[in-house]
Amino acid sequence: AVQRLRNGGLIVELDNENLAGWLKGPTGRILLESHLDSTACIRDRTFSIVIQFLLITYEIERDDFPRHIEAENHLPPNSIASIRWIKP
């Protein structure tokens, strides 16, 4: 199913997990983008989460910190898009 958003974007919902995985990969992404408008790009869906009691000694500014957290928590590579401190 395809849903058009108010801002002109599209949400594409697939019922085939293999197709969704292929489209997330570099080959599928490039092929789909080549059939869309030249200004179109595919963005991965991201979610914001808040973690309480993260030690302030963690060096979250380091480039490899998200990869380290992914490995420690058995998350897929590059599943953490960004990390930042918040003021509660």
DSSP file (Angstrom, degrees, kcal/mol; ACC not computed):
  #  RESIDUE AA STRUCTURE BP1 BP2  ACC     N-H-->O    O-->H-N    N-H-->O    O-->H-N    TCO  KAPPA ALPHA  PHI   PSI    X-CA   Y-CA   Z-CA
    1    1 A A              0   0    0      0, 0.0    12,-3.4     0, 0.0     2,-0.4   0.000 360.0 360.0 360.0 143.1    0.0    0.0    0.0
    2    2 A V  E     -A   12   0A   0     10,-0.2     2,-0.4     8,-0.0    10,-0.2  -0.967 360.0-169.6-119.4 132.0    1.2    3.5   -0.8
    3    3 A Q  E     -A   11   0A   0      8,-2.7     8,-2.7    -2,-0.4     2,-0.4  -0.984  14.2-142.2-123.8 128.5    0.1    6.5    1.2
    4    4 A R  E     -A   10   0A   0     -2,-0.4     6,-0.2     6,-0.2     2,-0.2  -0.761  19.1-144.6 -89.9 131.8    0.8   10.1    0.2
    5    5 A L    >   -     0   0    0      4,-3.3     3,-1.7    -2,-0.4    -1,-0.0  -0.472  24.4-109.0 -90.5 164.4    1.6   12.5    3.0
    6    6 A R  T 3  S+     0   0    0      1,-0.3    -1,-0.1    -2,-0.2    -2,-0.0   0.824 118.6  57.2 -61.5 -32.2    0.6   16.2    3.3
    7    7 A N  T 3  S-     0   0    0      1,-0.1    -1,-0.3     2,-0.0     3,-0.1   0.394 124.9-101.0 -82.8   5.7    4.2   17.2    2.7
    8    8 A G  S <  S+     0   0    0     -3,-1.7    -2,-0.1     1,-0.3    -1,-0.1   0.324  82.6 128.6  94.3  -8.1    4.3   15.4   -0.7
    9    9 A G        -     0   0    0     -5,-0.1    -4,-3.3     1,-0.0     2,-0.4  -0.213  49.6-133.5 -75.0 170.2    6.2   12.4    0.7
   10   10 A L  E     -A    4   0A   0     -6,-0.2     2,-0.5    -3,-0.1    -6,-0.2  -0.955   6.1-154.2-125.3 144.8    5.1    8.8    0.3
   11   11 A I  E     -A    3   0A   0     -8,-2.7    -8,-2.7    -2,-0.4     2,-0.6  -0.989  14.7-162.4-114.2 123.6    4.9    5.9    2.8
   12   12 A V  E     -A    2   0A   0     -2,-0.5     2,-0.5   -10,-0.2   -10,-0.2  -0.929   2.0-165.5-109.5 121.2    5.2    2.5    1.1
   13   13 A E        -     0   0    0    -12,-3.4     2,-0.3    -2,-0.6    -2,-0.0  -0.928   7.3-164.4-108.8 124.5    4.0   -0.5    3.1
   14   14 A L        -     0   0    0     -2,-0.5    -2,-0.0     1,-0.1     3,-0.0  -0.818  19.7-160.3-109.5 147.2    5.1   -3.9    1.8
   15   15 A D  S    S+     0   0    0     -2,-0.3     2,-0.6     1,-0.1    -1,-0.1   0.322  75.6  79.9-104.1   6.4    3.7   -7.3    2.8
   16   16 A N     >  -     0   0    0      1,-0.1     4,-2.2     2,-0.0     5,-0.2  -0.952  61.5-162.3-118.4 114.1    6.7   -9.2    1.6
   17   17 A E  H  > S+     0   0    0     -2,-0.6     4,-2.3     1,-0.2     5,-0.2   0.854  91.3  53.8 -64.6 -36.4    9.6   -9.3    4.0
   18   18 A N  H  > S+     0   0    0      2,-0.2     4,-2.2     1,-0.2    -1,-0.2   0.918 109.8  47.2 -64.7 -43.0   12.1  -10.4    1.3
   19   19 A L  H  > S+     0   0    0      2,-0.2     4,-2.7     1,-0.2    -2,-0.2   0.908 111.1  51.7 -64.4 -41.8   11.1   -7.5   -1.0
   20   20 A A  H  X S+     0   0    0     -4,-2.2     4,-1.5     1,-0.2    -2,-0.2   0.915 110.7  48.5 -61.4 -42.8   11.4   -5.0    1.9
   21   21 A G  H  X S+     0   0    0     -4,-2.3     4,-1.0     2,-0.2    -1,-0.2   0.892 111.5  49.7 -63.2 -40.4   14.9   -6.3    2.7
   22   22 A W  H >< S+     0   0    0     -4,-2.2     6,-0.9     1,-0.2     3,-0.5   0.910 109.4  51.3 -65.8 -42.3   15.9   -6.0   -0.9
   23   23 A L  H 3< S+     0   0    0     -4,-2.7    -1,-0.2     1,-0.2    -2,-0.2   0.800 106.7  54.9 -66.3 -27.8   14.6   -2.5   -1.2
   24   24 A K  H 3< S+     0   0    0     -4,-1.5    -1,-0.2    -5,-0.2    -2,-0.2   0.757  96.4  84.7 -74.3 -24.0   16.6   -1.5    2.0
   25   25 A G  S <X S-     0   0    0     -4,-1.0     4,-2.2    -3,-0.5     5,-0.2  -0.243  96.5-104.3 -74.5 167.1   19.8   -2.8    0.3
   26   26 A P  H  > S+     0   0    0      0, 0.0     4,-2.1     0, 0.0     5,-0.2   0.869 116.5  50.1 -63.0 -38.6   21.9   -0.6   -2.0
   27   27 A T  H  > S+     0   0    0      2,-0.2     4,-2.3     1,-0.2     5,-0.2   0.957 114.5  42.1 -66.3 -50.9   20.7   -2.3   -5.2
   28   28 A G  H  > S+     0   0    0     -6,-0.9     4,-2.5     1,-0.2     5,-0.2   0.886 114.1  52.4 -63.6 -40.0   17.0   -2.1   -4.5
   29   29 A R  H  X S+     0   0    0     -4,-2.2     4,-2.6    -7,-0.4    -1,-0.2   0.934 111.3  45.6 -62.8 -47.2   17.2    1.4   -3.2
   30   30 A I  H  X S+     0   0    0     -4,-2.1     4,-1.9    -5,-0.2    -2,-0.2   0.910 113.6  50.1 -63.6 -42.9   19.1    2.7   -6.3
   31   31 A L  H  X S+     0   0    0     -4,-2.3     4,-0.8    -5,-0.2    -2,-0.2   0.924 113.2  44.9 -63.2 -45.0   16.7    0.9   -8.7
   32   32 A L  H >X S+     0   0    0     -4,-2.5     3,-1.0     1,-0.2     4,-0.6   0.926 112.4  51.3 -65.9 -44.4   13.6    2.3   -7.0
   33   33 A E  H >< S+     0   0    0     -4,-2.6     3,-0.8     1,-0.3    -1,-0.2   0.838 103.8  59.1 -62.1 -32.2   15.0    5.8   -6.8
   34   34 A S  H 3< S+     0   0    0     -4,-1.9    -1,-0.3     1,-0.2    -2,-0.2   0.751 105.9  49.0 -69.8 -21.7   15.8    5.7  -10.5
   35   35 A H  H << S+     0   0    0     -3,-1.0    -1,-0.2    -4,-0.8    -2,-0.2   0.520 106.0  70.1 -92.6  -6.8   12.1    5.1  -11.3
   36   36 A L  S << S-     0   0    0     -3,-0.8    -3,-0.0    -4,-0.6     0, 0.0  -0.403 105.0 -59.8 -99.1 179.6   11.0    7.9   -9.1
   37   37 A D    >   -     0   0    0      1,-0.1     3,-2.0    -2,-0.1    -1,-0.2  -0.244  52.9-114.1 -55.0 147.4   11.3   11.7   -9.5
   38   38 A S  T 3  S+     0   0    0      1,-0.3    -1,-0.1    -3,-0.1    -2,-0.0   0.720 116.9  53.1 -63.1 -20.7   14.9   12.8   -9.7
   39   39 A T  T 3  S+     0   0    0      2,-0.0    -1,-0.3     0, 0.0     2,-0.1   0.488  87.8 108.4 -91.1  -2.7   14.5   14.7   -6.4
   40   40 A A    <   +     0   0    0     -3,-2.0     2,-0.3    -7,-0.2    -4,-0.1  -0.459  42.4 175.5 -77.4 145.1   13.2   11.6   -4.6
   41   41 A C        -     0   0    0     -2,-0.1     2,-0.5     2,-0.0    -4,-0.0  -0.987  28.9-121.7-144.6 152.9   15.2    9.8   -2.0
   42   42 A I        -     0   0    0     -2,-0.3     2,-0.4   -13,-0.1    -9,-0.0  -0.830  27.0-166.2 -97.6 127.9   14.5    6.9    0.3
   43   43 A R        -     0   0    0     -2,-0.5     2,-0.2     3,-0.0     3,-0.0  -0.916  20.6-121.3-113.7 141.0   15.0    7.5    4.0
   44   44 A D        -     0   0    0     -2,-0.4     2,-0.3     1,-0.1   -20,-0.0  -0.504  34.3-107.3 -74.2 147.7   15.1    4.8    6.7
   45   45 A R        -     0   0    0     -2,-0.2     2,-0.3     2,-0.0    -1,-0.1  -0.598  41.0-168.0 -76.3 134.1   12.5    5.1    9.4
   46   46 A T        -     0   0    0     -2,-0.3     2,-0.4    34,-0.0    34,-0.1  -0.892   9.6-156.2-124.4 155.7   14.0    6.2   12.7
   47   47 A F        -     0   0    0     -2,-0.3     2,-0.4     2,-0.0    -2,-0.0  -0.983  13.9-133.4-130.9 140.7   12.6    6.3   16.2
   48   48 A S        +     0   0    0     -2,-0.4     2,-0.3     2,-0.0    -2,-0.0  -0.788  27.5 178.1 -92.9 135.3   13.6    8.5   19.1
   49   49 A I        -     0   0    0     -2,-0.4     2,-0.5     2,-0.0    -2,-0.0  -0.957  19.8-143.1-132.8 155.2   14.1    6.8   22.5
   50   50 A V        -     0   0    0     -2,-0.3     2,-0.6     2,-0.0    -2,-0.0  -0.976  10.5-160.3-119.6 129.9   15.2    8.2   25.9
   51   51 A I    >   -     0   0    0     -2,-0.5     3,-0.6     3,-0.0     2,-0.2  -0.946  11.4-145.9-112.6 121.6   17.4    6.1   28.1
   52   52 A Q  T 3  S+     0   0    0     -2,-0.6    -2,-0.0     1,-0.2     0, 0.0  -0.551  74.9  18.3 -82.8 150.3   17.4    7.0   31.8
   53   53 A F  T 3  S+     0   0    0      1,-0.2     2,-0.5    -2,-0.2    -1,-0.2   0.804  72.0 166.1  64.7  35.6   20.5    6.8   34.0
   54   54 A L    <   -     0   0    0     -3,-0.6    -1,-0.2     1,-0.1    -3,-0.0  -0.706  46.6-106.6 -77.3 129.2   23.1    6.6   31.2
   55   55 A L    >   -     0   0    0     -2,-0.5     3,-1.4     1,-0.2    -1,-0.1  -0.300  16.6-139.7 -60.7 135.7   26.5    7.2   32.8
   56   56 A I  T 3  S+     0   0    0      1,-0.3    -1,-0.2     3,-0.1     4,-0.1   0.607  97.9  72.2 -73.2  -9.4   27.9   10.7   32.1
   57   57 A T  T 3  S+     0   0    0      2,-0.1    -1,-0.3     3,-0.0     2,-0.2   0.633  72.6 106.8 -79.3 -12.4   31.3    9.1   31.7
   58   58 A Y  S <  S-     0   0    0     -3,-1.4     2,-1.3     1,-0.1     3,-0.1  -0.459  71.5-137.2 -66.1 136.4   30.3    7.6   28.4
   59   59 A E    >   +     0   0    0      1,-0.2     3,-1.5    -2,-0.2     6,-0.2  -0.630  34.3 166.3 -94.9  76.2   31.9    9.3   25.5
   60   60 A I  T 3   +     0   0    0     -2,-1.3    -1,-0.2     1,-0.3    23,-0.2   0.647  66.8  70.6 -69.7 -13.4   28.8    9.5   23.3
   61   61 A E  T 3  S+     0   0    0     -3,-0.1    -1,-0.3     4,-0.1    -2,-0.1   0.696  74.3 104.9 -75.8 -18.4   30.5   12.0   21.0
   62   62 A R  S X  S-     0   0    0     -3,-1.5     3,-1.2     1,-0.1     0, 0.0  -0.371  76.2-131.0 -65.1 141.0   32.9    9.4   19.7
   63   63 A D  T 3  S+     0   0    0      1,-0.3     4,-0.3     2,-0.1    -1,-0.1   0.821 106.0  48.1 -62.0 -32.9   32.1    8.2   16.1
   64   64 A D  T 3> S+     0   0    0      1,-0.2     4,-2.0     2,-0.1    -1,-0.3   0.468  85.1  93.1 -90.2  -0.4   32.3    4.5   17.1
   65   65 A F  H <> S+     0   0    0     -3,-1.2     4,-2.3     1,-0.2     5,-0.2   0.927  84.3  49.2 -61.2 -47.1   30.2    4.8   20.2
   66   66 A P  H  > S+     0   0    0      0, 0.0     4,-2.3     0, 0.0    -1,-0.2   0.903 111.3  50.5 -59.4 -38.6   26.9    3.9   18.5
   67   67 A R  H  > S+     0   0    0     -4,-0.3     4,-2.3     1,-0.2    -2,-0.2   0.885 109.2  51.9 -65.2 -37.4   28.5    0.8   16.9
   68   68 A H  H  X S+     0   0    0     -4,-2.0     4,-2.4     2,-0.2    -1,-0.2   0.919 110.3  47.7 -63.8 -44.6   29.8   -0.2   20.3
   69   69 A I  H  X S+     0   0    0     -4,-2.3     4,-1.7     2,-0.2    -2,-0.2   0.892 110.8  52.4 -64.2 -40.3   26.3    0.1   21.9
   70   70 A E  H  <>S+     0   0    0     -4,-2.3     5,-2.9    -5,-0.2     4,-0.2   0.935 111.3  46.2 -60.5 -46.5   24.8   -1.9   19.0
   71   71 A A  H ><5S+     0   0    0     -4,-2.3     3,-1.2     1,-0.2    -2,-0.2   0.920 111.8  50.9 -64.0 -44.3   27.3   -4.7   19.4
   72   72 A E  H 3<5S+     0   0    0     -4,-2.4    -1,-0.2     1,-0.2    -2,-0.2   0.813 117.2  40.2 -62.4 -30.7   26.9   -4.9   23.2
   73   73 A N  T 3<5S-     0   0    0     -4,-1.7    -1,-0.2    -5,-0.2    -2,-0.2   0.210 111.3-114.9-107.3  14.0   23.1   -5.1   22.9
   74   74 A H  T < 5 +     0   0    0     -3,-1.2    -3,-0.2    -4,-0.2    -4,-0.1   0.868  62.2 153.5  56.0  41.8   23.0   -7.4   19.9
   75   75 A L      < -     0   0    0     -5,-2.9    -1,-0.2    -6,-0.2     3,-0.1  -0.683  52.6 -93.1 -95.8 153.9   21.4   -4.8   17.6
   76   76 A P    >   -     0   0    0      0, 0.0     3,-1.5     0, 0.0     4,-0.2  -0.331  55.7 -87.3 -62.0 148.0   21.8   -4.8   13.8
   77   77 A P  T 3  S+     0   0    0      0, 0.0   -10,-0.1     0, 0.0     0, 0.0  -0.274 111.6  11.6 -57.1 141.4   24.8   -2.7   12.5
   78   78 A N  T 3  S+     0   0    0     -3,-0.1   -11,-0.1     1,-0.1     0, 0.0   0.709  85.8 126.8  62.4  24.6   23.9    0.9   11.9
   79   79 A S    <   +     0   0    0     -3,-1.5     2,-0.7   -13,-0.1    -1,-0.1   0.663  58.5  71.9 -83.7 -15.7   20.6    0.6   13.7
   80   80 A I        -     0   0    0     -4,-0.2     3,-0.1     1,-0.2    -1,-0.1  -0.896  62.0-176.6 -99.5 114.7   21.4    3.6   15.9
   81   81 A A        -     0   0    0     -2,-0.7     2,-0.3     1,-0.3    -1,-0.2   0.891  63.0 -15.7 -79.5 -41.0   21.3    6.7   13.8
   82   82 A S        -     0   0    0    -16,-0.1     2,-0.4     2,-0.0    -1,-0.3  -0.990  51.5-152.6-160.9 158.9   22.4    9.2   16.4
   83   83 A I        +     0   0    0     -2,-0.3     2,-0.3   -23,-0.2   -18,-0.0  -0.998  22.1 162.5-135.8 138.1   22.9    9.7   20.2
   84   84 A R        -     0   0    0     -2,-0.4     2,-0.2   -23,-0.0    -2,-0.0  -0.991  37.2-105.8-152.0 158.2   22.8   13.0   22.1
   85   85 A W        -     0   0    0     -2,-0.3     2,-0.3     2,-0.0    -2,-0.0  -0.548  32.6-158.8 -79.7 148.5   22.4   14.2   25.6
   86   86 A I        -     0   0    0     -2,-0.2   -36,-0.0     0, 0.0    -1,-0.0  -0.907  16.7-129.3-123.2 157.7   19.1   15.7   26.8
   87   87 A K              0   0    0     -2,-0.3    -2,-0.0     1,-0.1     0, 0.0  -0.927 360.0 360.0-105.2 113.9   18.4   18.0   29.6
   88   88 A P              0   0    0      0, 0.0    -1,-0.1     0, 0.0     0, 0.0   0.510 360.0 360.0 -67.7 360.0   15.4   16.6   31.6
